[in-house]
Amino acid sequence: MSDQVVTRFAPSPTGFLHIGGARTALFNWLYARGRNGKFLLRIEDTDRERSTPEATAAILQGMAWLGLDHDGDVISQFEGAARHAEVAHQLLAEGKAYKCFSTQDEIAAFREDARAQGKSTLFRSPWRDADPSTHPDAPFVIRIKAPQDGATVIRDQVQGDVTIRNDQLDDMVLLRSDGTPVYMLAVVVDDHDMGVTHIIRGDDHLNNAARQMMIYEAMGWDVPVWAHIPLIHGPDGKKLSKRHGALGAQEYQAMGYPAAGMRNYLARLGWSHGDDEFFTDAQAREWFDLDGIGKSPARFDLKKLENLCGQHIAITDDAALQREIEGYLSAAELPALEDNQSRDLERALYCVKERAKTLPELLDKAHFVLTSRPIQPDEKAAKALNSVSDGILSELTPHLQNASWTREELEAALNAFAEAKETKFGKLAGPLRAALAGRAVTPSVFDMMLILGREETLARLADAAG
């Protein structure tokens, strides 16, 4: 086996990138990237009826949003069918597999009889050791010769050693009667040919490992390191499903969660590094290991996701945040920002990204710089605008016209005006927020004035004063 770590993500293109699949991809990506290894992507598209190009595109888009870049080309499992069949025929030629002519009706009758007698319904083919001269001219499948005594031990890095008695394993079909390979064979051949050293996947595949090991051992191939991770559950402790909310990675992009926050949260779903909750990508790559993965299912918690996303928004570089916002608007099928809005938003990011937990929240806080005159106050803001406040705003304007447009000068001018009016600055803040943003809750009045500039600020005050 290669000294270089090679992991893979192998989704079926039958729908969107499920949040559970996204976490599996992330774990494989982190493990490889943290060890200078390779992270490969294989699309398991052997189910031709259910596989669609649209689903493949959705998976690729979801991974691109999450920043999970892969090495090399995307591999199609379907395109490797001839190679998979070649391995089955090699095992047949070496006497490690055999032709089975039992029909579906015969297998069903065997199982019905076994049930009636209270015996195991595991099918035992009468053709396993049959003389080839007795083979009929009829359709057949190729089955592997499973070990019939002893036990198979799956040495799993998460679950520990899992022992399965070999008399519980059937002679698995490798090739169907039409010559097409089964999924179990395709997976093993692909993983071997791709040089995969570590298979990190959901624990719903744990039992498959014992059957797949039969192929590795029959071919004399190195068995990869197994790591079967618990599934994600909803807040109610049941398997995550549509009733718990969004399931697709891109749905979360369209809801305005930043990719960095999503990566952070998904990494913490089932894996831990001490008590660390918030961490950067660089820290995640450095810290991630298989020992930190727990055996119990993780519970999806939207509040924790939002909290982490808020922390990531706050520390994200402004240019990167702008790109994230553009991606969100596109995913949510909302109008893109106009050039002037993008420029104004970039200037405003410093004062709106501190407490926003999602990108829609951030854009809402930046409403003052994205909207245009005349400002339409919402219901709460409208209450702050009346004949008294209108008079105050009119009187304030000359003081601002002569002020230097710096934070210190603006603070001094507004505080001096409030003092002259024998009131507190807080009494001015409400009408100013309403006039400048049309909202009762906004960034600092001074931040808004600095970002809007003298001309726009005075124009908005004049509009509000009527």
Salt bridges, closest charged atoms under 4 A:
GLU44 OE2 - ARG42 NH2 2.80
ASP45 OD2 - ARG48 NH1 3.74
ASP47 OD2 - ARG50 NH1 3.84
ASP69 OD2 - ARG33 NH2 3.35
ASP71 OD2 - ARG33 NH1 3.00
GLU86 OE2 - ARG83 NH1 2.76
GLU94 OE1 - LYS96 NZ 3.37
ASP156 OD2 - HIS228 ND1 2.59
ASP161 OD2 - ARG155 NH1 2.61
ASP167 OD2 - ARG165 NH2 3.05
ASP170 OD1 - ARG211 NH2 2.72
ASP171 OD1 - ARG128 NH1 2.89
ASP190 OD2 - ARG42 NE 3.62
ASP190 OD1 - HIS84 NE2 2.83
ASP191 OD2 - ARG8 NH2 2.88
ASP191 OD1 - ARG42 NH1 2.75
ASP193 OD2 - ARG83 NE 2.72
ASP193 OD1 - HIS192 ND1 3.07
ASP236 OD2 - ARG243 NE 3.81
ASP236 OD1 - HIS244 NE2 2.77
GLU251 OE1 - LYS242 NZ 3.24
ASP276 OD2 - HIS273 ND1 2.86
GLU277 OE2 - ARG268 NH2 2.85
ASP281 OD2 - ARG263 NH2 2.72
ASP318 OD1 - LYS353 NZ 2.71
ASP344 OD1 - ARG347 NH1 2.92
ASP364 OD1 - ARG439 NH1 2.76
ASP378 OD2 - ARG439 NE 3.92
GLU395 OE1 - LYS421 NZ 2.60
GLU411 OE2 - ARG407 NE 3.27
ASP447 OD1 - ARG407 NH1 2.71
GLU456 OE2 - ARG460 NE 2.78
ASP463 OD2 - ARG373 NE 2.72
